[in-house]
Amino acid sequence: MRFSISQVAKASGVSARMLRHYDAIGLLAPSTVTSNGYRWYGRAELLRLQRILVLRRLGLGLAQIGQILEEQADEAAALRGHLRQLEDERRRLDEIITTVQETIGDLDAARIQDPERFFTGLRQDQATMRHTLATSFGPAGLAAFDAATAAQGDLTAADYEHAAAQGTALFRRLAKVMRSRTSPEEPAALDAVAEHYESVRRYWQPTPEAYAALGRLYLTDPQQRSMAEQVDPDLPAWLAAAIPAYARHRLGLREAPDGRPKGSTGFPRSAGSQSNQDRP
């Protein structure tokens, strides 16, 4: 029994145009082509077409299908390889879905319901941070903070929402590296901290000493510590080690024999400036 191209197209759901394409690329030739150009298919061709359609439905490309059919390769082995590809793609899509869900959650959490109250609280937080820097680092710390604050002077509530969501996402990525038991000195940790360093440089150009000192604030400053702890309770301590490590390995920070950064923190203190720990 033989079937015309139109009969095969109707039965299989594959258009006559596609059947001609399969013939042109050597994937499925008709059993007979008459002198007037009519194409006829027999039982063997229909079985081959069935295999093609099964492999297509599983996502294999025409070139890969042709190789399997031409070499009479083990279809199960080919499908196992394709299954691994699909599983890898599923994991990739799951990661994307998780990232999108987390971003939505971050944006919702950062939503500012009362802008007036938010900016009042922001000014109070800035005053607290300014005092912290003045106490710890003296006039140079104040100058850096005031410059950063001035650069943010035109930001709207929406800008702060976006920045807060970005900051949470960054902390989450850093926490993921930390939870993988990556040492702060390892390249993977340094690569992750590089993103933190670049986020700081949007508003401030810290010296290596100053950036290392910023890391220690995640332990000593309640505001900074709280932001990191909201993502992972262990993150402040990891950042306090990872940020100075980045300053040493990637920014060229040199240490004195006692292990302290040369040049103190990069924020030289004035003669009358003392930290809380130095005060009697």
Contacts in CASP RR format, 6 or more apart in sequence:
PFRMAT RR
TARGET T0000
AUTHOR 0000-0000-0000
METHOD contacts of the structure
MODEL  1
MRFSISQVAKASGVSARMLRHYDAIGLLAPSTVTSNGYRWYGRAELLRLQ
RILVLRRLGLGLAQIGQILEEQADEAAALRGHLRQLEDERRRLDEIITTV
QETIGDLDAARIQDPERFFTGLRQDQATMRHTLATSFGPAGLAAFDAATA
AQGDLTAADYEHAAAQGTALFRRLAKVMRSRTSPEEPAALDAVAEHYESV
RRYWQPTPEAYAALGRLYLTDPQQRSMAEQVDPDLPAWLAAAIPAYARHR
LGLREAPDGRPKGSTGFPRSAGSQSNQDRP
1 42 0 8 1.000
1 43 0 8 1.000
2 31 0 8 1.000
2 32 0 8 1.000
2 40 0 8 1.000
2 41 0 8 1.000
2 42 0 8 1.000
3 11 0 8 1.000
3 40 0 8 1.000
3 41 0 8 1.000
3 42 0 8 1.000
3 46 0 8 1.000
4 38 0 8 1.000
4 39 0 8 1.000
4 40 0 8 1.000
4 41 0 8 1.000
5 16 0 8 1.000
5 19 0 8 1.000
5 20 0 8 1.000
5 30 0 8 1.000
5 38 0 8 1.000
5 39 0 8 1.000
5 40 0 8 1.000
5 41 0 8 1.000
6 16 0 8 1.000
8 14 0 8 1.000
8 19 0 8 1.000
8 41 0 8 1.000
8 45 0 8 1.000
8 46 0 8 1.000
8 49 0 8 1.000
9 15 0 8 1.000
9 16 0 8 1.000
9 19 0 8 1.000
12 49 0 8 1.000
12 53 0 8 1.000
14 22 0 8 1.000
14 49 0 8 1.000
14 53 0 8 1.000
19 28 0 8 1.000
19 39 0 8 1.000
20 39 0 8 1.000
22 28 0 8 1.000
22 49 0 8 1.000
22 52 0 8 1.000
22 62 0 8 1.000
23 29 0 8 1.000
23 30 0 8 1.000
23 39 0 8 1.000
25 62 0 8 1.000
26 66 0 8 1.000
27 52 0 8 1.000
27 62 0 8 1.000
27 65 0 8 1.000
27 66 0 8 1.000
27 69 0 8 1.000
28 45 0 8 1.000
28 48 0 8 1.000
28 49 0 8 1.000
28 52 0 8 1.000
29 45 0 8 1.000
30 39 0 8 1.000
30 40 0 8 1.000
30 41 0 8 1.000
30 45 0 8 1.000
31 40 0 8 1.000
31 41 0 8 1.000
31 42 0 8 1.000
31 44 0 8 1.000
31 45 0 8 1.000
32 39 0 8 1.000
32 40 0 8 1.000
33 39 0 8 1.000
33 40 0 8 1.000
34 40 0 8 1.000
41 49 0 8 1.000
48 69 0 8 1.000
51 69 0 8 1.000
51 75 0 8 1.000
52 65 0 8 1.000
52 69 0 8 1.000
55 61 0 8 1.000
55 64 0 8 1.000
55 65 0 8 1.000
55 68 0 8 1.000
55 75 0 8 1.000
55 78 0 8 1.000
56 62 0 8 1.000
56 65 0 8 1.000
58 79 0 8 1.000
58 82 0 8 1.000
59 82 0 8 1.000
60 68 0 8 1.000
60 78 0 8 1.000
60 82 0 8 1.000
64 78 0 8 1.000
67 73 0 8 1.000
68 75 0 8 1.000
68 78 0 8 1.000
102 169 0 8 1.000
102 172 0 8 1.000
103 165 0 8 1.000
103 169 0 8 1.000
106 164 0 8 1.000
106 165 0 8 1.000
106 168 0 8 1.000
106 169 0 8 1.000
107 161 0 8 1.000
107 162 0 8 1.000
107 165 0 8 1.000
109 164 0 8 1.000
109 165 0 8 1.000
109 168 0 8 1.000
110 160 0 8 1.000
110 161 0 8 1.000
110 162 0 8 1.000
110 164 0 8 1.000
110 165 0 8 1.000
110 168 0 8 1.000
111 161 0 8 1.000
112 118 0 8 1.000
112 157 0 8 1.000
112 160 0 8 1.000
112 161 0 8 1.000
115 157 0 8 1.000
118 157 0 8 1.000
118 160 0 8 1.000
119 157 0 8 1.000
122 160 0 8 1.000
125 223 0 8 1.000
126 149 0 8 1.000
128 223 0 8 1.000
129 145 0 8 1.000
129 221 0 8 1.000
129 223 0 8 1.000
130 142 0 8 1.000
130 145 0 8 1.000
130 146 0 8 1.000
130 149 0 8 1.000
132 217 0 8 1.000
132 221 0 8 1.000
132 223 0 8 1.000
133 141 0 8 1.000
133 142 0 8 1.000
133 144 0 8 1.000
133 145 0 8 1.000
133 267 0 8 1.000
134 141 0 8 1.000
134 142 0 8 1.000
134 273 0 8 1.000
135 273 0 8 1.000
135 274 0 8 1.000
135 275 0 8 1.000
135 276 0 8 1.000
136 213 0 8 1.000
136 217 0 8 1.000
136 220 0 8 1.000
136 265 0 8 1.000
136 267 0 8 1.000
136 275 0 8 1.000
137 210 0 8 1.000
137 213 0 8 1.000
137 265 0 8 1.000
137 266 0 8 1.000
137 267 0 8 1.000
137 268 0 8 1.000
137 269 0 8 1.000
138 267 0 8 1.000
138 268 0 8 1.000
138 269 0 8 1.000
138 270 0 8 1.000
138 273 0 8 1.000
139 268 0 8 1.000
139 270 0 8 1.000
139 273 0 8 1.000
140 266 0 8 1.000
140 267 0 8 1.000
140 268 0 8 1.000
141 210 0 8 1.000
141 267 0 8 1.000
144 204 0 8 1.000
144 206 0 8 1.000
144 210 0 8 1.000
144 267 0 8 1.000
147 203 0 8 1.000
147 204 0 8 1.000
148 203 0 8 1.000
148 204 0 8 1.000
151 203 0 8 1.000
152 203 0 8 1.000
155 163 0 8 1.000
166 199 0 8 1.000
167 199 0 8 1.000
168 230 0 8 1.000
168 231 0 8 1.000
170 195 0 8 1.000
170 196 0 8 1.000
170 199 0 8 1.000
171 227 0 8 1.000
171 228 0 8 1.000
171 230 0 8 1.000
171 231 0 8 1.000
171 232 0 8 1.000
171 235 0 8 1.000
172 231 0 8 1.000
173 192 0 8 1.000
173 195 0 8 1.000
174 192 0 8 1.000
174 193 0 8 1.000
174 195 0 8 1.000
174 196 0 8 1.000
174 235 0 8 1.000
174 238 0 8 1.000
174 239 0 8 1.000
174 242 0 8 1.000
175 231 0 8 1.000
175 232 0 8 1.000
175 234 0 8 1.000
175 235 0 8 1.000
175 238 0 8 1.000
177 188 0 8 1.000
177 189 0 8 1.000
177 192 0 8 1.000
178 189 0 8 1.000
178 232 0 8 1.000
178 234 0 8 1.000
178 235 0 8 1.000
178 238 0 8 1.000
178 242 0 8 1.000
179 232 0 8 1.000
180 188 0 8 1.000
182 188 0 8 1.000
182 189 0 8 1.000
182 192 0 8 1.000
183 189 0 8 1.000
184 193 0 8 1.000
184 238 0 8 1.000
184 241 0 8 1.000
184 242 0 8 1.000
184 245 0 8 1.000
185 245 0 8 1.000
185 249 0 8 1.000
189 242 0 8 1.000
189 245 0 8 1.000
190 242 0 8 1.000
190 245 0 8 1.000
190 246 0 8 1.000
190 249 0 8 1.000
190 250 0 8 1.000
192 242 0 8 1.000
193 239 0 8 1.000
193 242 0 8 1.000
193 243 0 8 1.000
193 245 0 8 1.000
193 246 0 8 1.000
194 246 0 8 1.000
194 250 0 8 1.000
196 239 0 8 1.000
196 243 0 8 1.000
196 246 0 8 1.000
197 211 0 8 1.000
197 243 0 8 1.000
197 246 0 8 1.000
197 250 0 8 1.000
197 251 0 8 1.000
200 206 0 8 1.000
200 211 0 8 1.000
200 214 0 8 1.000
206 214 0 8 1.000
207 266 0 8 1.000
208 247 0 8 1.000
208 248 0 8 1.000
208 251 0 8 1.000
208 252 0 8 1.000
208 253 0 8 1.000
208 261 0 8 1.000
209 247 0 8 1.000
209 253 0 8 1.000
209 261 0 8 1.000
209 262 0 8 1.000
209 263 0 8 1.000
209 264 0 8 1.000
209 265 0 8 1.000
209 266 0 8 1.000
209 267 0 8 1.000
210 265 0 8 1.000
210 266 0 8 1.000
210 267 0 8 1.000
211 243 0 8 1.000
211 246 0 8 1.000
211 247 0 8 1.000
211 251 0 8 1.000
211 253 0 8 1.000
212 243 0 8 1.000
212 244 0 8 1.000
212 247 0 8 1.000
212 248 0 8 1.000
212 253 0 8 1.000
212 261 0 8 1.000
212 265 0 8 1.000
213 261 0 8 1.000
213 265 0 8 1.000
213 266 0 8 1.000
213 267 0 8 1.000
214 243 0 8 1.000
215 239 0 8 1.000
215 240 0 8 1.000
215 243 0 8 1.000
215 244 0 8 1.000
216 240 0 8 1.000
216 243 0 8 1.000
216 244 0 8 1.000
217 224 0 8 1.000
217 225 0 8 1.000
218 224 0 8 1.000
218 225 0 8 1.000
218 228 0 8 1.000
218 235 0 8 1.000
218 236 0 8 1.000
218 237 0 8 1.000
218 239 0 8 1.000
218 240 0 8 1.000
218 243 0 8 1.000
219 225 0 8 1.000
219 236 0 8 1.000
219 237 0 8 1.000
219 240 0 8 1.000
224 236 0 8 1.000
225 236 0 8 1.000
228 235 0 8 1.000
228 236 0 8 1.000
228 239 0 8 1.000
229 235 0 8 1.000
229 236 0 8 1.000
244 253 0 8 1.000
244 261 0 8 1.000
247 253 0 8 1.000
247 261 0 8 1.000
248 255 0 8 1.000
253 261 0 8 1.000
253 262 0 8 1.000
254 261 0 8 1.000
254 262 0 8 1.000
255 261 0 8 1.000
255 262 0 8 1.000
256 262 0 8 1.000
END
